[in-house]
């Protein structure tokens, strides 16, 4: 079986070495970069996940994540940072991150989160039946992970895509934040309920007029209303 390849980006050599050593012990293949600029030169589709420091000389991790998402590179990102306020965490998610770990961190925690993110972003196999969800000119192909509105491609992160598919598969069914966490993030117990709100907000911004279909039922949760269009 091929090893899963990760990219570790941090301007502190000792942190890169610690992460590389321990992740290799978990049978991962590791590439490293000492800056966001260097990472952008080597990141490629073989990288299944990026461990990304936020505060670096030159381009920040947040800016690198924004650039990747703008370029439609949807590789999952786990931010590593000494900035640990809730606002910083939400900034990380809003720039396209999938998880956020505060420094100093436990290696066991890093490994657990890496495995959790990889598990929830696992690609659907070719053997699964074709599933296409649609309302009006809004089409979601579950197998190819393609979202189009008026035949124009819409770029979503894996987490945004999975939330959207969950809601669209059961229109008008209201999911609580806890249910969304359990179904999208599964057993990852590190994620807060407010994370759902951040991803929903980001998802709505990308859906244009169809953002109205993602409805917040105050006090209950979210649903997809397919009767609007």
C-alpha positions as CSV (number, residue, x, y, z in Angstrom):
1,X,0.0,0.0,0.0
2,X,1.3,3.5,-0.9
3,X,2.2,5.7,2.0
4,X,0.1,8.8,2.6
5,X,2.1,11.9,1.9
6,X,1.9,15.0,4.1
7,X,3.5,18.4,3.8
8,X,4.8,20.1,7.0
9,X,5.4,23.9,6.8
10,X,7.0,25.7,9.7
11,X,9.9,28.1,9.9
12,X,11.3,26.5,13.1
13,X,13.6,23.7,12.2
14,X,13.2,21.8,15.5
15,X,9.4,21.7,15.1
16,X,9.7,20.4,11.5
17,X,12.1,17.8,12.7
18,X,9.9,16.7,15.6
19,X,6.8,16.5,13.4
20,X,8.7,14.7,10.6
21,X,10.2,12.1,12.9
22,X,7.0,11.3,14.7
23,X,4.7,11.3,11.6
24,X,7.2,9.0,9.8
25,X,6.9,6.6,12.8
26,X,3.2,6.5,12.0
27,X,4.0,5.4,8.4
28,X,3.4,8.7,6.7
29,X,5.7,10.0,4.0
30,X,6.7,13.6,4.8
31,X,7.8,16.6,2.8
32,X,8.9,19.8,4.6
33,X,9.2,23.5,3.8
34,X,10.6,26.3,6.0
35,X,8.3,29.0,4.6
36,X,5.0,29.5,2.8
37,X,6.8,30.6,-0.3
38,X,8.8,27.4,-0.4
39,X,5.7,25.3,0.3
40,X,3.9,26.8,-2.6
41,X,6.7,25.7,-4.9
42,X,6.4,22.0,-3.9
43,X,2.8,21.4,-2.9
44,X,1.2,19.0,-5.3
45,X,-1.8,16.6,-5.6
46,X,0.1,13.8,-3.9
47,X,0.0,15.7,-0.6
48,X,-3.1,14.5,1.2
49,X,-2.8,17.0,4.1
50,X,-0.8,20.1,5.0
51,X,0.3,20.9,8.5
52,X,0.8,24.7,8.3
53,X,2.3,27.2,10.8
54,X,0.6,30.5,10.9
55,X,3.2,33.0,12.1
56,X,6.2,32.8,9.7
57,X,8.6,35.3,8.2
58,X,7.3,36.5,4.9
59,X,3.9,35.0,3.9
60,X,1.7,33.9,6.8
61,X,0.0,30.5,6.9
62,X,-3.4,32.1,6.7
63,X,-2.3,33.9,3.5
64,X,-0.9,30.7,2.0
65,X,-4.2,28.9,2.8
66,X,-6.2,31.7,1.1
67,X,-3.9,31.5,-2.0
68,X,-4.3,27.7,-2.2
69,X,-8.1,27.9,-2.0
70,X,-8.1,30.7,-4.6
71,X,-6.1,28.4,-6.9
72,X,-8.7,25.7,-6.3
73,X,-6.3,23.5,-4.3
74,X,-8.5,21.8,-1.7
75,X,-5.9,19.8,0.2
76,X,-7.0,19.7,3.8
77,X,-5.0,22.1,6.1
78,X,-4.4,21.8,9.8
79,X,-3.0,25.1,11.2
80,X,-0.3,25.0,13.9
81,X,0.0,28.3,15.8
82,X,0.8,29.9,19.1
83,X,-2.2,32.2,18.5
84,X,-4.9,30.4,20.4
85,X,-7.8,32.8,20.8
86,X,-11.3,31.8,19.5
87,X,-11.1,34.7,17.0
88,X,-7.8,33.3,15.7
89,X,-9.3,29.9,15.4
90,X,-12.3,31.2,13.4
91,X,-9.9,33.1,11.2
92,X,-8.2,29.9,10.4
93,X,-11.4,28.2,9.4
94,X,-12.6,31.2,7.4
95,X,-9.4,31.1,5.3
96,X,-10.0,27.5,4.4
97,X,-8.5,25.5,7.2
98,X,-9.9,22.1,8.3
99,X,-8.5,22.1,11.8
100,X,-6.5,24.2,14.2
101,X,-3.9,23.1,16.8
102,X,-2.4,25.5,19.4
103,X,1.3,25.5,20.2
104,X,2.8,24.0,22.3
105,X,1.1,20.9,21.2
106,X,1.1,17.2,22.1
107,X,2.5,14.9,19.4
108,X,-0.3,12.4,20.2
109,X,-2.9,15.2,19.6
110,X,-1.3,16.1,16.3
111,X,-1.3,12.5,15.1
112,X,-4.9,12.0,16.3
113,X,-6.1,15.1,14.4
114,X,-4.2,14.2,11.3
115,X,-5.8,10.8,11.2
116,X,-9.2,12.3,11.9
117,X,-9.0,14.9,9.1
118,X,-7.7,12.2,6.6
119,X,-10.5,9.9,7.6
120,X,-13.3,12.5,7.0
121,X,-11.8,13.7,3.7
122,X,-11.3,10.3,2.2
123,X,-12.1,10.1,-1.4
124,X,-15.2,8.2,-2.4
125,X,-14.3,5.0,-4.4
126,X,-15.2,4.5,-7.9
127,X,-17.4,1.5,-6.9
128,X,-20.0,3.8,-5.3
129,X,-23.2,4.5,-7.3
130,X,-23.4,7.8,-9.1
131,X,-25.2,10.5,-7.0
132,X,-26.2,13.8,-8.4
133,X,-28.2,16.3,-6.3
134,X,-29.8,19.4,-7.8
135,X,-32.3,22.2,-7.5
136,X,-32.8,24.6,-10.4
137,X,-29.4,25.3,-12.0
138,X,-27.6,24.2,-8.8
139,X,-26.0,20.8,-9.4
140,X,-23.8,18.7,-7.0
141,X,-22.1,15.6,-8.3
142,X,-21.2,13.6,-5.2
143,X,-18.8,11.2,-6.9
144,X,-16.7,13.8,-8.8
145,X,-17.0,16.4,-6.0
146,X,-18.1,19.0,-8.6
147,X,-20.5,21.8,-7.7
148,X,-21.9,24.0,-10.5
149,X,-24.3,26.9,-10.6
150,X,-25.6,27.9,-14.0
151,X,-22.9,25.6,-15.4
152,X,-20.2,27.6,-13.6
153,X,-17.8,25.6,-11.3
154,X,-18.0,26.5,-7.6
155,X,-14.9,25.8,-5.5
156,X,-15.6,24.3,-2.1
157,X,-13.4,22.8,0.6
158,X,-14.0,19.2,1.5
159,X,-15.7,20.2,4.7
160,X,-18.0,22.7,3.0
161,X,-18.8,20.1,0.3
162,X,-19.7,17.4,2.9
163,X,-21.9,19.8,4.9
164,X,-23.7,20.7,1.6
165,X,-24.2,17.1,0.6
166,X,-25.5,16.2,4.0
167,X,-28.1,18.9,3.9
168,X,-29.1,18.4,0.3
169,X,-29.5,14.6,0.6
170,X,-32.4,15.3,3.1
171,X,-34.1,18.5,2.1
172,X,-36.1,20.3,4.8
173,X,-34.6,18.0,7.4
174,X,-33.2,20.2,10.2
175,X,-29.7,19.1,11.5
176,X,-28.5,20.4,14.8
177,X,-24.9,21.6,15.0
178,X,-24.1,18.5,17.1
179,X,-25.5,16.2,14.4
180,X,-23.5,18.0,11.7
181,X,-20.4,17.7,13.8
182,X,-21.0,13.9,14.3
183,X,-21.7,13.3,10.6
184,X,-19.0,15.5,9.0
185,X,-16.3,15.6,11.6
186,X,-17.3,12.1,13.0
187,X,-15.3,11.1,16.1
188,X,-13.1,14.2,16.1
189,X,-13.9,15.4,19.6
190,X,-11.7,18.5,19.3
191,X,-14.0,20.5,17.1
192,X,-16.4,23.1,18.6
193,X,-20.0,23.6,17.6
194,X,-19.2,27.2,16.5
195,X,-17.0,25.7,13.8
196,X,-20.2,24.6,12.0
197,X,-21.5,28.2,11.8
198,X,-18.1,29.4,10.4
199,X,-18.3,26.7,7.6
200,X,-21.9,27.4,6.8
201,X,-21.2,31.2,6.6
202,X,-18.3,30.5,4.2
203,X,-20.4,28.0,2.2
204,X,-23.3,30.5,1.8
205,X,-20.9,33.2,0.4
206,X,-19.9,30.8,-2.4
207,X,-23.4,29.8,-3.4
208,X,-24.6,33.3,-4.5
209,X,-28.4,33.4,-4.9
210,X,-28.6,29.8,-3.8
211,X,-27.3,30.7,-0.4
212,X,-31.0,31.2,0.5
213,X,-31.4,27.5,0.3
214,X,-29.2,26.9,3.3
215,X,-31.6,27.9,6.1
216,X,-30.8,28.5,9.7
217,X,-33.7,27.4,11.9
218,X,-33.1,29.5,14.9
219,X,-32.5,27.5,18.1
220,X,-32.5,24.2,16.1
221,X,-29.9,24.1,13.4
222,X,-29.6,24.1,9.6
223,X,-31.5,22.6,6.7
224,X,-31.6,22.8,2.9
225,X,-34.8,24.2,1.4
226,X,-35.1,22.9,-2.2
227,X,-38.5,24.7,-2.7
228,X,-37.0,28.2,-3.1
229,X,-35.9,27.5,-6.7
